[in-house]
């Protein structure tokens, strides 16, 4: 994947220096639609990566950092699907 597809590098020029394994919701959605996830745990790993990337790149007080709440909800959904 081309790095420019995730972020406007002009706004975040150091993103790919900080985040070594980028992922976004579009990539996760595509994997869902293409049936690439074999188990809920596979999807949970990507969602966790997404959240961890957001927490790594953003400041703790930012709304994006606080997205961990969404991750907790998705983790519970994945547990129910197991």
TORTOR-781407 format. One line per 3 residues: number of its first residue (from 0); for each residue x, y, z of N, C-alpha, C, CB. Coordinates in nm, 2 decimals. Atoms other than C-alpha are relative to their C-alpha. Glycine has a CB too. Layout:
% residues N
NUM	X,Y,Z,X,Y,Z,X,Y,Z,X,Y,Z | ...
END
This chain:
% residues 82
0	0.08,-0.12,0.00,0.00,0.00,0.00,0.09,0.12,0.00,-0.10,0.00,0.12 | -0.08,-0.13,0.01,0.12,0.35,-0.08,-0.03,0.08,0.13,-0.04,0.08,-0.12 | 0.02,-0.07,-0.13,0.17,0.55,0.24,-0.09,0.12,-0.02,0.14,0.05,0.04
3	0.09,-0.12,0.02,-0.01,0.85,0.09,-0.15,-0.03,0.01,0.03,0.07,-0.13 | 0.15,0.04,0.00,-0.34,0.66,0.10,-0.05,0.02,0.14,-0.02,-0.14,-0.05 | 0.05,-0.01,-0.13,-0.36,0.69,0.48,-0.01,0.14,0.05,0.09,-0.08,0.09
6	0.00,-0.13,-0.05,-0.27,1.04,0.56,0.06,0.10,-0.10,0.08,0.01,0.13 | -0.07,-0.11,0.08,-0.18,1.37,0.40,0.13,0.03,0.06,-0.09,0.13,-0.01 | -0.14,-0.01,-0.06,0.19,1.37,0.46,0.04,0.14,0.02,0.10,-0.07,-0.09
9	-0.03,-0.14,-0.03,0.20,1.75,0.44,-0.04,0.04,0.14,-0.07,0.09,-0.10 | 0.05,-0.03,-0.13,0.00,1.76,0.76,0.07,-0.08,0.11,-0.15,-0.03,0.01 | -0.06,0.08,-0.10,0.18,1.48,0.94,0.13,-0.06,-0.06,-0.09,-0.11,0.05
12	-0.12,0.05,0.07,0.53,1.45,0.78,0.08,-0.10,0.08,0.09,0.12,-0.03 | -0.07,0.10,-0.07,0.67,1.24,1.06,-0.08,-0.13,0.03,0.06,0.06,0.13 | 0.09,0.11,-0.04,0.38,0.99,1.08,0.07,-0.14,-0.02,-0.13,0.01,-0.08
15	-0.06,0.13,0.04,0.57,0.71,0.90,0.13,-0.03,0.07,0.01,-0.01,-0.14 | -0.12,0.02,-0.08,0.88,0.77,1.11,-0.04,-0.06,0.14,0.08,0.13,0.02 | 0.05,0.05,-0.13,0.67,0.70,1.43,-0.08,-0.13,-0.01,-0.09,0.12,0.06
18	0.09,0.11,0.01,0.42,0.45,1.31,0.06,-0.10,-0.11,-0.15,0.04,-0.04 | -0.07,0.10,0.09,0.59,0.14,1.15,-0.10,-0.09,-0.07,0.10,-0.08,0.08 | 0.10,0.09,0.06,0.27,-0.06,1.08,-0.13,0.07,-0.01,-0.01,-0.13,0.08
21	0.13,-0.08,0.01,0.00,0.18,0.96,-0.12,-0.08,-0.04,0.02,0.11,-0.10 | 0.13,0.06,0.04,-0.36,0.08,0.93,-0.11,0.10,0.02,-0.03,-0.13,0.08 | 0.12,-0.09,-0.01,-0.69,0.26,0.89,-0.13,-0.07,-0.01,0.01,0.12,-0.10
24	0.13,0.07,0.00,-1.06,0.19,0.91,-0.04,-0.05,-0.14,-0.11,0.09,0.05 | 0.03,0.05,0.14,-1.08,0.16,0.53,0.06,-0.13,-0.02,0.05,0.11,-0.10 | -0.07,0.13,0.01,-0.83,-0.12,0.54,-0.07,-0.11,0.07,0.15,0.01,0.04
27	0.08,0.10,-0.08,-1.02,-0.30,0.81,-0.13,-0.03,-0.07,-0.02,0.05,0.14 | 0.13,0.02,0.07,-1.35,-0.25,0.63,0.02,-0.09,-0.13,-0.06,0.13,-0.04 | -0.02,0.08,0.12,-1.20,-0.39,0.31,0.03,-0.15,0.03,0.13,0.06,-0.08
30	-0.02,0.14,-0.04,-1.07,-0.70,0.49,-0.13,-0.07,0.04,0.10,0.00,0.12 | 0.13,0.06,-0.03,-1.42,-0.75,0.63,-0.08,-0.04,-0.12,-0.08,0.10,0.09 | 0.07,0.03,0.13,-1.58,-0.72,0.29,0.06,-0.11,-0.08,-0.01,0.13,-0.08
33	-0.07,0.11,0.07,-1.32,-0.95,0.14,0.01,-0.13,0.07,0.14,0.05,-0.05 | 0.00,0.12,-0.08,-1.37,-1.20,0.41,0.15,-0.05,0.03,-0.07,-0.12,-0.06 | -0.14,0.03,-0.03,-1.00,-1.18,0.50,0.03,-0.04,0.15,0.09,0.11,-0.03
36	-0.01,0.04,-0.14,-1.06,-1.23,0.87,-0.05,-0.14,0.02,-0.07,0.11,0.09 | 0.04,0.13,-0.03,-1.07,-1.59,0.97,-0.07,-0.02,0.13,0.12,-0.10,-0.01 | 0.06,0.01,-0.13,-1.16,-1.53,1.33,-0.02,0.14,0.05,0.09,-0.08,0.10
39	0.02,-0.14,-0.06,-1.29,-1.23,1.54,0.14,0.05,0.06,-0.10,-0.01,0.11 | -0.13,-0.04,-0.05,-0.94,-1.23,1.70,0.09,0.06,-0.11,0.07,-0.12,0.06 | -0.07,-0.06,0.11,-0.79,-1.15,1.36,-0.04,0.14,-0.02,-0.02,-0.08,-0.13
42	0.04,-0.13,0.02,-1.00,-0.85,1.33,0.03,0.09,0.12,-0.16,0.01,-0.02 | -0.04,-0.07,-0.12,-0.94,-0.76,1.69,0.14,0.05,0.00,-0.03,-0.09,0.13 | -0.14,-0.04,0.01,-0.57,-0.75,1.63,0.02,0.12,-0.09,0.09,-0.12,-0.07
45	-0.01,-0.12,0.08,-0.61,-0.50,1.35,-0.06,0.13,0.07,-0.07,-0.02,-0.14 | 0.07,-0.11,-0.08,-0.85,-0.28,1.56,0.09,0.05,0.11,-0.14,-0.04,0.05 | -0.10,-0.04,-0.10,-0.60,-0.29,1.84,0.12,0.07,-0.05,0.05,-0.13,0.08
48	-0.11,-0.07,0.06,-0.32,-0.19,1.61,-0.04,0.14,-0.04,0.04,-0.08,-0.13 | 0.05,-0.13,0.03,-0.53,0.10,1.49,0.00,0.09,0.12,-0.15,-0.01,-0.06 | 0.01,-0.08,-0.12,-0.60,0.22,1.84,0.14,0.03,0.06,-0.08,-0.08,0.11
51	-0.14,-0.02,-0.05,-0.23,0.17,1.95,0.07,0.10,-0.08,0.07,-0.13,0.00 | -0.07,-0.10,0.08,-0.11,0.37,1.65,-0.05,0.14,0.03,-0.03,-0.03,-0.15 | 0.06,-0.13,-0.04,-0.35,0.65,1.74,0.05,0.05,0.13,-0.16,-0.01,0.00
54	-0.05,-0.04,-0.13,-0.23,0.65,2.10,0.15,0.03,-0.01,-0.03,-0.11,0.10 | -0.14,-0.03,0.02,0.13,0.64,1.99,0.03,0.13,-0.06,0.07,-0.11,-0.08 | -0.03,-0.12,0.08,0.11,0.93,1.75,-0.06,0.12,0.06,-0.06,-0.02,-0.14
57	0.07,-0.12,-0.06,-0.13,1.16,1.94,0.02,0.02,0.14,-0.15,-0.02,-0.03 | -0.02,-0.04,-0.14,-0.11,1.34,2.27,-0.11,-0.07,0.09,0.01,0.15,0.02 | 0.10,0.07,-0.09,-0.28,1.17,2.57,-0.13,0.08,0.02,0.06,-0.02,0.13
60	0.12,-0.07,-0.02,-0.53,1.45,2.60,-0.09,0.02,-0.12,0.03,0.14,0.06 | 0.07,-0.02,0.12,-0.64,1.45,2.24,-0.12,-0.10,-0.01,0.09,-0.02,-0.12 | 0.11,0.09,0.02,-0.98,1.30,2.14,0.04,-0.13,-0.07,-0.11,0.07,-0.08
63	-0.04,0.12,0.07,-0.81,1.06,1.91,0.07,-0.10,0.09,0.10,0.03,-0.12 | -0.06,0.08,-0.10,-0.60,0.92,2.20,-0.11,-0.08,0.08,0.09,0.08,0.09 | 0.11,0.05,-0.08,-0.92,0.86,2.39,-0.09,-0.11,-0.07,-0.09,0.11,0.05
66	0.08,0.09,0.08,-1.05,0.63,2.12,0.01,-0.14,0.06,0.05,-0.01,-0.15 | -0.01,0.13,-0.07,-0.95,0.34,2.35,-0.13,-0.05,0.04,0.10,0.01,0.11 | 0.13,0.04,-0.04,-1.31,0.34,2.46,-0.07,-0.08,-0.11,-0.09,0.12,0.04
69	0.05,0.07,0.12,-1.41,0.23,2.11,0.06,-0.14,-0.01,0.02,0.08,-0.13 | -0.07,0.13,0.01,-1.15,-0.04,2.12,-0.06,-0.10,0.11,0.15,0.02,0.03 | 0.05,0.08,-0.11,-1.29,-0.17,2.45,-0.14,-0.06,-0.04,-0.02,0.08,0.13
72	0.13,0.04,0.05,-1.64,-0.19,2.29,0.02,-0.11,-0.10,-0.08,0.12,-0.05 | -0.03,0.10,0.11,-1.51,-0.37,1.98,0.05,-0.13,0.06,0.09,0.06,-0.10 | -0.06,0.12,-0.06,-1.32,-0.61,2.20,-0.11,-0.09,0.06,0.10,0.03,0.10
75	0.11,0.07,-0.06,-1.64,-0.70,2.38,-0.09,-0.07,-0.11,-0.09,0.09,0.08 | 0.07,0.06,0.12,-1.82,-0.75,2.04,0.07,-0.12,-0.05,-0.02,0.11,-0.11 | -0.08,0.11,0.05,-1.54,-0.98,1.93,-0.02,-0.12,0.09,0.14,0.03,-0.02
78	0.01,0.11,-0.10,-1.57,-1.18,2.25,-0.14,-0.07,-0.02,0.01,0.05,0.14 | 0.13,0.05,0.02,-1.94,-1.22,2.19,-0.01,-0.09,-0.12,-0.11,0.11,0.00 | 0.00,0.08,0.12,-1.88,-1.35,1.84,0.07,-0.13,0.01,0.06,0.09,-0.11
81	-0.08,0.13,-0.01,-1.64,-1.62,1.96,-0.09,-0.11,0.05,0.11,0.02,0.10
END
